[in-house]
């Protein structure tokens, strides 16, 4: 079954699981043992997923459940539903990953085009993959979601403009890739803890203090 998982052959994997489970049910295996049977299938699937460089947490995201730690307290129906979904998601992921998508090319594309109006769906189309797979690939590679990575790039651009120019905020919003003032201010505060105007004031204040210190030092030196 592991080879079929790695090849992304969903029908073969599904048929194998049904055969294993049906055989055990016909032999009179009780519910508790069925749960542990599914756990074995689950762990085989995890092995395949890890061989493809992906973790279960990133694959399942907000649906993630720690099966091995909680198998005794999860009811059988919920456990089986989750594992079946996990297996399907894993096989879909491995099938897409076999297309040899170069994640570094995708990251480079984002780095070059982050000021444009880019979206995950559009990038997925460009690289001939699915947005869902691409989202997981990026998060697994960078440790953050596509949205957060894009926001950080844009905010760093905005901070540079705030500190090095006297451009009004509305121009900085446009030149840093944002299309909404509210989104820009909210994102800036979420990532830096202050709003853009506060950041600019703080930066200017620090710059003035530094300049004054350098002036004082020059005066002291010349007076010696």
trRosetta pair geometry for C-beta under 8 A, 3 or more apart (Angstrom, degrees):
i j d omega theta_ij theta_ji phi_ij phi_ji
1 4 5.6 -59 -156 38 41 111
1 5 6.3 46 148 -24 72 103
1 13 6.1 90 -159 -127 90 74
1 16 4.8 179 -97 123 104 156
1 17 7.5 93 -131 -58 140 73
1 41 7.6 -54 124 -137 163 83
1 44 6.1 50 89 140 119 145
2 5 5.5 -52 -151 32 34 114
2 6 6.4 31 153 -17 66 106
2 44 5.7 -115 -76 -178 91 101
2 47 6.4 -36 -125 92 120 119
2 48 5.4 -172 -152 -71 75 107
3 6 5.7 -56 -149 38 32 110
3 7 6.3 24 154 -14 66 110
4 7 5.7 -58 -144 42 32 107
4 9 4.4 -83 -163 61 85 113
4 12 4.3 -132 -145 104 138 121
4 13 4.8 179 118 -65 121 80
4 16 6.8 152 42 -6 155 143
4 91 7.9 -14 133 -122 80 115
5 8 7.7 35 176 -69 30 31
5 9 7.8 -80 -59 44 20 74
5 13 5.7 89 -76 -100 70 133
5 44 7.4 163 -14 134 154 91
5 45 6.0 -165 -129 -122 151 65
5 48 3.8 -30 114 -142 131 173
5 49 8.0 -68 158 -45 125 63
5 87 7.7 -90 -114 -156 111 83
5 90 6.4 -9 -163 125 108 115
5 91 5.8 -100 -138 -93 63 82
5 94 6.1 94 155 19 64 165
6 48 5.3 -134 -62 -148 75 104
6 51 6.4 -35 -105 91 113 136
6 52 7.2 179 -129 -57 74 105
6 94 5.7 -129 -141 -173 28 142
7 94 7.2 48 57 130 14 120
7 95 7.6 29 136 -94 44 72
7 98 7.2 41 -151 -76 41 155
8 91 5.5 124 -142 179 51 69
8 92 7.2 79 -147 -113 99 15
8 94 4.6 -163 -72 97 83 86
8 95 2.5 135 -165 -77 145 76
8 96 7.4 146 -115 -6 147 46
8 97 7.9 172 -63 41 125 78
8 98 5.9 -116 -7 -2 132 132
9 12 4.0 11 129 28 119 120
9 13 6.1 141 92 -20 72 89
9 91 7.2 -89 58 -159 30 118
9 95 7.8 138 -45 -86 34 107
10 13 5.7 -61 -146 40 30 110
10 14 5.9 28 160 -19 68 110
10 88 6.7 46 -136 -131 118 68
10 91 4.6 127 -89 129 78 144
10 92 7.2 29 -73 -62 125 68
10 95 7.5 -39 -34 -43 95 140
11 14 5.8 -55 -142 39 28 111
11 15 6.2 29 158 -19 64 107
12 15 5.9 -54 -146 36 28 110
12 16 6.4 29 154 -20 62 108
13 16 5.8 -58 -151 35 30 112
13 17 6.5 28 154 -18 65 105
13 87 6.5 -171 146 169 130 115
13 91 5.5 -142 28 -90 158 143
14 17 5.8 -54 -149 35 31 110
14 18 6.4 30 155 -17 65 107
14 87 7.9 139 -83 122 69 129
15 18 5.8 -56 -147 38 30 111
15 19 6.3 32 154 -21 64 107
16 19 5.8 -55 -149 35 29 113
16 20 6.4 29 154 -18 64 106
17 20 5.8 -57 -150 36 31 110
17 21 6.1 22 158 -12 67 111
17 41 6.0 76 -120 -147 100 148
17 84 7.9 145 141 -110 159 82
17 87 7.0 58 -63 165 154 172
18 21 6.0 -58 -141 42 28 106
18 22 5.8 26 162 -18 66 113
19 22 6.0 -56 -138 39 24 108
19 23 6.2 27 160 -22 61 110
20 23 6.0 -60 -152 34 24 111
20 24 6.6 16 156 -13 61 110
20 37 7.1 178 143 173 109 119
20 41 7.1 156 87 -78 152 122
21 24 5.9 -62 -152 39 31 107
21 25 6.3 30 154 -20 67 108
21 34 7.2 61 -144 -147 90 98
21 37 6.8 139 -103 121 71 136
21 38 7.7 35 -96 -74 113 85
22 25 5.7 -55 -145 36 31 111
22 26 6.3 32 156 -19 65 106
23 26 6.0 -57 -151 35 28 111
23 27 6.6 21 152 -14 62 110
24 27 5.6 -59 -149 39 34 110
24 29 4.2 -18 167 9 93 144
24 33 7.4 -145 176 121 126 108
24 34 6.7 152 116 -101 130 77
24 37 5.8 -131 26 -102 179 165
25 28 7.8 62 176 -60 33 16
25 29 6.3 -76 -86 45 33 94
25 34 7.2 40 -80 -98 83 122
29 33 4.6 -112 -175 91 101 125
29 34 5.7 130 118 -61 112 78
29 37 7.0 51 148 -33 156 140
30 33 5.3 89 58 16 71 101
30 34 7.1 -123 107 -9 36 92
31 34 5.4 -53 -148 32 34 115
31 35 6.6 40 153 -24 65 99
31 76 5.2 -86 -174 -64 106 156
32 35 5.8 -51 -160 27 32 114
32 36 6.9 22 148 -10 63 105
33 36 5.5 -53 -148 40 41 108
33 37 6.3 50 148 -27 67 101
34 37 5.3 -49 -149 31 34 117
34 38 6.6 34 152 -16 64 101
34 76 6.5 46 88 -146 114 127
34 80 7.9 -16 141 -75 108 122
35 38 5.9 -56 -154 37 31 109
35 39 6.5 37 146 -25 63 104
35 71 6.3 137 156 -180 116 102
35 76 5.4 -106 -75 -110 103 86
35 79 5.8 35 -135 95 94 161
35 80 7.9 -101 -107 -54 63 87
36 39 5.0 -43 -147 29 40 120
36 40 6.8 47 151 -23 63 95
36 71 7.4 85 -89 162 64 144
37 40 5.8 -49 -159 28 34 111
37 41 6.8 32 145 -14 64 103
38 41 5.4 -51 -149 38 40 113
38 42 6.0 48 148 -26 68 105
38 79 6.3 122 94 135 146 107
38 80 5.7 -111 -109 -101 162 73
38 83 5.1 144 173 55 112 169
39 42 5.2 -50 -146 35 33 119
39 43 6.4 32 155 -19 65 103
39 67 6.5 -179 -119 146 85 118
39 68 7.0 111 -155 -97 112 67
39 71 5.7 8 -88 -116 133 148
39 83 7.9 -110 -81 -96 37 146
40 43 5.9 -53 -147 35 30 108
40 44 6.6 34 151 -19 62 103
41 44 5.7 -54 -153 34 32 113
41 45 6.5 33 149 -20 64 106
41 83 6.7 87 89 167 108 132
41 87 7.2 -23 145 -80 107 134
42 45 5.7 -57 -154 34 30 113
42 46 6.5 34 149 -22 65 103
42 67 5.7 -75 160 98 160 161
42 68 8.0 -168 108 -58 129 83
42 83 4.8 -83 -83 -131 107 115
42 86 6.7 40 -133 85 90 143
42 87 7.7 -103 -104 -60 57 96
43 46 5.4 -43 -146 31 37 116
43 47 6.7 46 151 -24 62 98
43 68 7.4 77 -81 -79 103 117
44 47 5.7 -49 -157 28 34 116
44 48 6.9 32 148 -15 63 102
45 48 5.7 -54 -155 35 37 111
45 49 6.3 38 148 -21 68 105
45 83 7.8 147 25 -167 150 85
45 86 6.4 114 117 123 149 102
45 87 5.1 -103 -109 -105 152 77
45 90 5.1 133 -180 52 106 169
46 49 5.5 -54 -148 36 34 114
46 50 6.2 33 155 -19 67 105
46 56 6.0 -35 -119 -56 97 121
47 50 5.9 -56 -149 36 28 109
47 51 6.6 32 152 -22 62 106
48 51 5.6 -54 -152 31 33 115
48 52 6.9 23 152 -11 63 106
48 90 6.4 93 90 163 112 127
48 94 6.5 -34 153 -74 110 149
49 52 5.9 -66 -159 40 34 106
49 54 5.2 -82 178 78 87 96
49 55 7.4 94 135 -130 116 12
49 56 6.4 84 105 -70 159 71
49 59 6.4 -63 -154 -39 137 154
49 90 4.9 -82 -76 -135 107 113
49 93 7.1 43 -125 79 89 137
49 94 7.4 -111 -99 -59 54 106
50 53 7.5 60 -175 -68 37 17
50 54 7.3 -119 -91 62 30 52
50 55 7.3 41 -97 -96 76 52
52 93 6.8 137 112 124 154 104
52 94 5.2 -129 -70 -106 156 83
52 97 5.1 95 -166 91 121 164
53 97 7.8 172 46 -155 99 147
53 140 6.8 113 134 150 87 136
54 58 6.1 -125 -167 77 82 117
54 59 5.5 80 153 -62 121 106
54 93 6.1 -62 29 155 171 146
54 97 7.6 -127 -27 -68 125 151
54 136 6.7 27 -137 153 125 116
54 140 5.4 -63 -119 -110 70 157
55 58 4.8 85 62 14 89 101
55 59 6.8 -156 93 -9 44 90
55 140 6.7 167 17 -121 85 103
56 59 5.5 -59 -144 39 33 113
56 60 5.9 5 169 3 71 113
56 64 6.4 120 133 -131 88 105
56 86 7.0 3 -144 -150 106 121
57 60 6.7 -69 -138 49 19 90
57 61 7.6 78 162 -84 53 28
57 64 5.1 30 -125 -117 56 159
58 61 6.9 19 -165 -70 30 69
58 136 5.6 119 147 -155 95 85
58 139 5.3 176 -149 106 111 114
58 140 4.8 118 143 -78 165 87
59 64 8.0 113 68 -88 69 99
59 86 7.6 84 111 -147 127 77
59 89 5.7 128 164 132 108 123
59 90 6.6 24 -172 -84 157 69
59 93 6.1 -67 -128 -49 113 159
59 136 5.9 47 -108 -147 48 140
60 63 4.6 -107 176 77 94 89
60 64 4.1 131 91 -78 118 69
60 65 7.6 -83 139 9 159 62
60 86 6.4 -28 -78 -108 123 88
60 89 6.6 118 -85 88 71 165
61 64 6.5 -175 72 -27 15 100
61 136 7.7 -113 -47 -96 108 93
63 82 7.7 178 160 -135 101 93
63 85 7.3 -85 151 122 146 140
65 70 7.1 -94 173 57 95 131
65 74 7.3 83 169 -98 139 149
65 82 5.4 -28 34 -163 139 155
66 69 4.3 -2 134 35 117 115
66 70 5.7 95 87 1 83 106
67 70 6.6 -92 -140 56 21 82
67 71 5.8 49 170 -74 69 88
67 74 7.2 -64 -131 22 66 157
67 79 6.9 104 -135 -144 104 91
67 82 7.0 179 -82 106 113 132
67 83 6.9 75 -107 -78 154 96
68 71 6.4 -11 -133 -28 22 112
70 73 5.2 -65 -171 51 82 101
70 74 5.4 80 127 -30 97 105
71 74 6.1 -60 -135 34 29 107
71 79 6.9 69 -138 -123 70 138
74 78 5.5 -120 -179 88 94 113
74 79 4.6 116 120 -69 118 98
74 82 7.8 -51 178 18 147 141
75 78 5.0 79 64 17 84 105
75 79 6.8 -155 92 -11 38 94
76 79 5.6 -60 -145 37 28 114
76 80 6.1 24 162 -17 67 108
77 80 6.1 -57 -146 37 27 106
77 81 6.3 28 156 -19 63 109
78 81 5.8 -55 -146 36 30 112
78 82 6.3 28 157 -18 64 108
79 82 6.0 -61 -152 36 26 108
79 83 6.3 18 157 -14 65 110
80 83 5.9 -56 -142 40 30 107
80 84 6.1 33 158 -20 65 107
81 84 6.0 -57 -148 36 26 110
81 85 6.4 23 155 -16 62 109
82 85 5.8 -60 -152 39 30 109
82 86 6.1 32 152 -22 67 108
83 86 5.4 -51 -143 37 33 116
83 87 6.3 36 155 -22 66 102
84 87 5.8 -52 -148 33 29 110
84 88 6.5 29 153 -17 63 106
85 88 5.7 -55 -149 37 32 112
85 89 6.3 30 154 -17 66 107
86 89 5.8 -56 -146 39 29 109
86 90 6.2 31 154 -21 64 109
87 90 5.7 -55 -147 36 29 113
87 91 6.3 26 157 -16 65 107
88 91 6.0 -57 -146 38 28 107
88 92 6.3 28 155 -18 63 109
89 92 5.7 -56 -148 38 29 113
89 93 6.2 31 153 -21 64 108
90 93 5.6 -56 -149 36 29 112
90 94 6.3 24 156 -16 66 106
91 94 5.9 -52 -142 38 31 108
91 95 6.3 36 155 -23 63 105
92 95 5.8 -55 -150 33 28 113
92 96 6.6 22 155 -12 63 107
92 133 7.5 -132 136 -78 93 107
93 96 6.0 -62 -152 40 30 106
93 97 6.0 27 155 -20 68 111
93 133 6.2 160 -121 -121 66 94
93 136 6.7 -63 -119 91 121 153
94 97 5.5 -54 -139 39 32 112
94 98 6.5 44 156 -33 62 99
95 98 6.0 -51 -160 19 29 115
96 99 6.0 -41 -176 7 46 115
96 101 7.6 -10 154 -7 84 127
96 129 5.9 89 -168 -149 115 102
96 130 6.4 -82 -112 21 148 104
96 133 4.3 -77 120 -128 164 160
97 101 7.3 -92 -132 26 46 98
97 133 7.6 -155 -55 -166 70 121
97 137 7.7 163 -98 -93 91 112
99 128 7.4 -141 171 106 149 103
99 129 6.8 -176 69 -92 150 101
101 105 8.0 -124 176 51 69 113
101 106 7.2 30 162 -36 108 125
101 127 6.0 73 -141 161 116 122
101 129 5.7 -2 -80 -56 150 144
101 134 8.0 -102 151 -99 163 80
101 137 6.9 -24 91 -143 131 165
102 105 4.2 66 94 2 110 111
102 106 7.1 169 97 -11 61 82
103 106 5.4 -53 -155 35 43 115
103 107 6.3 43 149 -19 72 102
103 137 5.5 -154 -102 160 116 110
103 138 7.1 173 -153 -88 109 52
103 141 4.8 -175 155 -75 150 159
104 107 5.6 -50 -145 37 35 111
104 108 6.2 38 154 -20 65 105
105 108 5.7 -53 -147 38 31 113
105 109 6.4 36 151 -24 63 104
105 127 7.5 144 101 -112 113 124
106 109 5.6 -51 -151 31 32 114
106 110 6.6 31 151 -17 64 102
106 123 6.6 86 -152 172 98 121
106 127 6.0 -19 -90 -62 103 160
106 134 7.1 -167 -149 -151 154 104
106 137 7.5 64 52 111 161 126
106 138 7.0 -110 119 -84 133 97
107 110 5.7 -52 -151 35 34 111
107 111 6.3 36 151 -21 66 106
107 138 7.5 146 -79 -126 85 89
107 141 7.1 -123 -56 119 128 140
107 142 7.2 149 -106 -66 124 117
108 111 5.5 -53 -146 36 32 114
108 112 6.3 25 157 -14 65 108
109 112 6.0 -62 -149 40 28 106
109 113 6.0 -14 166 15 66 119
109 123 6.8 144 108 -136 133 106
109 126 7.4 172 -176 107 160 146
109 127 8.0 -155 13 -55 162 116
110 113 6.5 -81 -135 55 23 85
110 114 5.8 51 166 -70 67 91
110 118 7.0 -173 -123 110 68 156
110 123 7.1 8 -74 -112 90 148
110 146 7.7 -138 -112 -150 148 89
110 149 7.0 29 147 120 151 120
110 150 6.7 -103 -168 -89 117 85
110 153 7.4 -178 146 -21 96 163
111 114 6.4 -15 -132 -22 21 114
111 153 7.0 -154 -119 -122 57 143
113 116 4.7 -39 -177 27 86 121
113 118 5.3 93 125 -51 111 142
114 118 6.9 -80 -113 32 35 130
114 150 5.8 -177 -140 -144 101 75
114 153 4.2 -49 174 115 166 143
114 154 6.1 -144 151 -60 110 79
114 157 7.7 175 102 -23 117 138
114 177 5.9 -51 138 -85 69 165
115 154 7.3 139 -96 -107 57 86
115 157 6.9 157 -86 -134 103 176
115 175 7.4 -25 -150 177 124 44
115 176 7.0 -110 -120 -167 90 21
115 177 4.2 -128 -135 -72 45 103
116 177 7.1 -21 19 -125 19 102
117 177 7.9 173 -76 -161 47 80
117 179 7.0 42 -106 -50 106 133
118 122 6.1 -132 -155 74 64 129
118 123 6.3 56 179 -53 109 103
118 150 7.4 -150 79 -127 105 135
119 122 4.7 91 59 8 83 104
119 123 7.1 -154 92 -5 42 87
120 123 5.8 -58 -147 38 32 109
120 124 6.2 35 154 -23 66 107
120 131 4.8 90 130 -150 103 104
120 134 6.2 165 -170 93 93 123
120 135 6.0 24 -158 -73 145 92
120 146 5.3 104 -89 97 111 162
120 147 7.9 -50 -44 -56 120 78
121 124 5.7 -55 -149 35 29 114
121 125 6.5 31 153 -19 63 104
121 131 4.8 -30 -91 -77 59 137
122 125 5.7 -51 -150 34 32 112
122 126 6.5 35 151 -22 64 105
123 126 5.5 -52 -150 33 34 115
123 127 6.4 6 159 4 67 109
123 131 8.0 100 64 -111 83 78
123 134 6.4 162 102 171 104 157
123 146 8.0 -167 45 -150 150 143
124 127 6.4 -72 -146 51 27 91
124 129 5.2 -101 -157 80 79 74
124 130 5.8 -11 -170 161 135 14
124 131 4.3 -107 -24 -73 157 60
124 133 7.6 117 -131 57 116 86
124 134 4.6 -136 -92 -6 94 147
125 128 7.4 27 -174 -76 31 37
127 134 7.1 120 65 -100 128 126
129 133 5.4 -104 165 78 112 124
129 134 5.4 128 99 -57 122 99
130 133 4.5 86 63 10 93 103
130 134 6.6 -162 90 -7 46 88
131 134 5.6 -57 -142 41 31 113
131 135 6.1 40 156 -28 65 103
132 135 5.8 -49 -150 28 27 114
132 136 6.8 20 155 -11 60 106
133 136 6.0 -61 -154 39 33 107
133 137 6.1 35 150 -24 68 109
134 137 5.4 -53 -143 35 32 115
134 138 6.3 32 159 -18 66 105
134 146 7.5 36 128 -64 94 142
135 138 6.1 -58 -151 35 25 107
135 139 6.4 18 156 -13 62 110
135 145 6.9 -4 -165 -150 91 85
135 146 5.8 -89 -122 -8 69 120
136 139 5.8 -57 -143 41 31 108
136 140 6.0 30 158 -19 66 110
137 140 5.9 -58 -146 38 25 109
137 141 6.2 17 157 -14 63 113
138 141 5.9 -63 -145 41 27 107
138 142 5.8 -11 171 13 68 116
138 145 7.2 63 102 -164 112 35
138 146 4.9 60 93 -71 159 86
138 149 6.9 -118 167 11 120 150
139 142 6.6 -68 -125 54 23 86
139 143 7.1 25 -175 -153 56 4
139 144 6.6 -113 -126 100 69 17
139 145 5.4 -4 -89 -94 107 50
139 146 7.4 -73 -52 -28 80 67
142 149 5.6 15 135 -86 163 137
144 148 4.4 -103 169 86 116 126
144 149 5.2 144 94 -57 113 85
144 152 7.7 47 111 -10 162 137
145 148 4.7 91 56 10 84 100
145 149 6.8 -148 93 -6 42 89
146 149 5.8 -61 -147 38 28 111
146 150 6.1 27 157 -18 66 110
147 150 5.9 -57 -147 37 26 110
147 151 6.3 27 155 -20 63 109
148 151 5.6 -53 -145 36 32 113
148 152 6.4 35 155 -22 65 104
149 152 5.9 -53 -151 32 29 112
149 153 6.7 31 152 -19 62 103
150 153 5.8 -54 -153 33 33 112
150 154 6.5 25 154 -14 66 109
150 177 8.0 -126 172 129 93 146
151 154 5.9 -61 -149 41 31 108
151 155 6.1 28 156 -18 68 109
151 187 5.2 -136 -157 -161 117 127
151 191 6.7 -176 134 -55 110 138
152 155 5.8 -55 -141 38 29 108
152 156 6.3 32 158 -21 64 105
152 191 6.5 170 -100 -137 69 146
153 156 6.0 -57 -152 34 27 111
153 157 6.7 27 150 -18 62 105
153 177 7.8 17 104 29 96 156
154 157 5.6 -53 -153 34 35 113
154 158 6.4 36 149 -19 66 105
154 176 4.9 102 -174 158 81 90
154 177 4.4 -107 -116 59 116 121
154 178 6.2 117 169 -48 140 85
154 187 7.6 13 86 125 118 149
155 158 5.3 -51 -146 37 37 114
155 159 6.3 41 153 -23 67 102
155 176 7.3 72 -86 174 23 135
155 187 6.3 -140 -72 131 115 105
155 188 5.8 160 -128 -104 109 66
155 191 5.2 32 167 73 179 154
155 192 6.9 -174 174 -29 133 113
156 159 5.7 -48 -146 33 32 113
156 160 6.7 37 152 -21 61 102
157 160 5.8 -54 -155 32 32 113
157 161 6.6 27 150 -14 65 106
157 175 7.3 -144 147 126 117 79
157 176 4.4 163 96 -128 110 86
157 177 6.9 80 58 2 148 106
158 161 5.7 -58 -150 39 34 109
158 162 6.1 36 152 -22 68 107
158 172 5.5 87 -141 165 83 108
158 173 7.7 30 -113 -90 119 39
158 176 3.9 14 -66 -102 85 165
158 178 7.8 19 -70 -7 132 121
158 184 7.2 154 -106 -162 156 107
158 188 6.7 -90 100 -96 150 115
158 196 6.7 -77 158 -114 123 119
159 162 5.6 -52 -143 36 31 114
159 163 6.2 18 161 -10 65 112
159 192 7.5 148 -84 -79 123 152
159 199 6.6 -86 -121 158 84 145
160 163 6.3 -66 -145 43 24 101
160 164 5.8 -13 170 11 64 122
161 164 6.5 -71 -123 52 21 89
161 165 5.2 -33 -166 34 64 119
161 167 5.8 -39 174 43 108 131
161 172 4.7 165 110 -126 138 101
161 175 6.1 125 -90 91 158 127
161 176 6.5 -122 13 -59 139 109
162 165 7.6 -37 -75 52 8 77
162 172 6.3 55 -65 -135 76 156
162 196 6.0 -146 -97 -167 141 91
162 199 5.7 37 135 103 156 111
162 200 4.5 -117 -177 -82 103 93
162 203 6.7 121 124 23 98 151
163 199 7.9 -73 -60 142 89 98
163 200 7.1 -153 -75 -118 50 64
163 203 4.6 -108 -112 176 92 158
165 172 7.9 170 74 -85 120 103
167 171 4.4 -109 179 83 112 126
167 172 5.3 136 103 -56 119 86
167 175 7.3 -18 151 21 166 143
168 171 5.2 92 62 9 75 101
168 172 7.2 -142 101 -5 39 91
169 172 5.5 -59 -148 38 36 113
169 173 6.3 45 153 -28 69 100
169 181 7.5 68 133 -134 114 102
169 196 5.9 122 -125 101 111 142
169 197 6.9 -43 -73 -65 133 88
170 173 5.7 -45 -152 25 32 117
170 174 7.0 28 152 -13 61 104
170 181 7.2 -35 -106 -90 72 113
171 174 5.8 -56 -154 38 36 109
171 175 6.1 21 155 -9 70 114
172 175 5.8 -63 -137 47 31 103
172 176 5.8 17 165 -12 68 116
172 196 7.1 158 97 -167 145 148
173 176 6.4 -69 -142 41 19 100
173 178 4.8 -77 -168 73 77 111
173 180 7.8 -122 -174 80 128 20
173 181 5.9 -50 -106 -96 160 63
173 184 4.8 -87 -122 -58 98 165
174 178 7.5 -85 -73 64 23 69
176 184 7.3 102 76 -130 123 116
178 181 7.8 112 126 -82 126 26
178 183 5.7 -175 -160 92 113 107
178 184 4.1 112 132 -77 170 100
178 187 7.4 -163 -101 35 131 140
179 183 7.3 22 62 46 60 141
180 183 3.9 75 76 10 111 109
180 184 6.5 -175 90 -13 57 83
181 184 5.7 -57 -150 35 30 114
181 185 6.3 22 158 -14 67 108
182 185 6.1 -58 -145 39 28 105
182 186 6.0 24 159 -15 65 112
183 186 5.9 -60 -143 42 27 109
183 187 5.9 24 161 -17 65 112
184 187 6.1 -61 -145 39 22 107
184 188 6.1 24 158 -21 62 111
184 196 7.2 -3 141 -35 104 136
185 188 5.7 -54 -145 35 28 113
185 189 6.4 23 159 -15 63 108
185 195 5.4 4 -157 -141 95 100
185 196 6.4 -93 -109 -1 72 102
186 189 6.1 -60 -149 38 27 106
186 190 6.2 28 154 -21 64 109
187 190 5.7 -55 -146 35 31 113
187 191 6.3 13 162 -6 66 112
188 191 6.4 -71 -149 44 24 99
188 192 5.8 -30 174 29 65 115
188 194 7.5 -53 138 89 97 54
188 195 6.2 79 96 -144 121 42
188 196 5.2 -16 158 -56 171 82
188 199 7.2 -106 174 -14 122 141
189 192 6.8 -76 -120 59 21 76
189 193 6.7 14 -166 -162 58 7
189 194 6.4 -119 -116 97 71 11
189 195 5.4 -12 -72 -78 105 61
192 199 6.3 17 129 -86 150 129
194 198 4.0 -120 177 93 116 127
194 199 5.2 148 94 -58 120 78
194 202 7.0 49 112 -9 174 140
195 198 5.0 91 55 9 71 106
195 199 7.2 -135 97 -9 35 90
196 199 5.5 -56 -148 33 33 113
196 200 6.4 31 157 -18 68 103
197 200 5.7 -52 -149 35 33 111
197 201 6.4 32 153 -17 65 106
198 201 5.7 -55 -147 39 32 111
198 202 6.1 33 154 -20 66 107
199 202 5.7 -55 -147 37 29 111
199 203 6.2 28 155 -19 64 108
200 203 5.8 -56 -146 37 29 111
200 204 6.2 27 156 -17 65 109
201 204 5.8 -56 -144 39 29 109
201 205 6.2 32 156 -22 64 108
202 205 5.8 -55 -148 34 28 113
202 206 6.4 26 155 -16 64 107
203 206 5.9 -56 -150 37 30 109
203 207 6.3 31 152 -21 64 108
204 207 5.5 -54 -146 36 32 114
204 208 6.3 33 155 -21 65 105
205 208 5.8 -55 -150 35 29 111
205 209 6.5 30 152 -19 63 105
206 209 5.7 -53 -149 35 32 112
206 210 6.4 34 153 -20 65 106
207 210 5.7 -55 -150 36 31 112
207 211 6.3 30 153 -19 65 106
208 211 5.7 -53 -145 36 31 111
208 212 6.2 32 155 -19 64 107
209 212 5.8 -56 -148 37 29 111
209 213 6.3 32 153 -21 64 106
210 213 5.7 -54 -150 34 30 112
210 214 6.5 29 154 -17 64 106
211 214 5.8 -55 -150 36 31 110
211 215 6.4 34 151 -21 65 106
212 215 5.6 -53 -150 34 32 114
212 216 6.4 34 153 -19 65 105
213 216 5.8 -54 -150 36 31 112
213 217 6.4 31 153 -20 64 106
214 217 5.7 -53 -148 35 32 112
214 218 6.4 34 153 -21 64 105
215 218 5.7 -56 -151 34 31 111
215 219 6.5 32 152 -20 65 105
216 219 5.7 -53 -150 33 32 112
216 220 6.4 31 153 -18 65 105
217 220 5.7 -54 -148 36 32 111
217 221 6.3 33 153 -21 65 107
218 221 5.7 -54 -147 36 31 112
218 222 6.2 25 158 -15 65 109
219 222 6.0 -60 -147 40 27 106
219 223 6.2 24 155 -21 63 113
220 223 5.9 -63 -150 36 28 111
220 224 7.0 37 153 -35 62 99
221 224 6.1 -49 -160 12 33 112
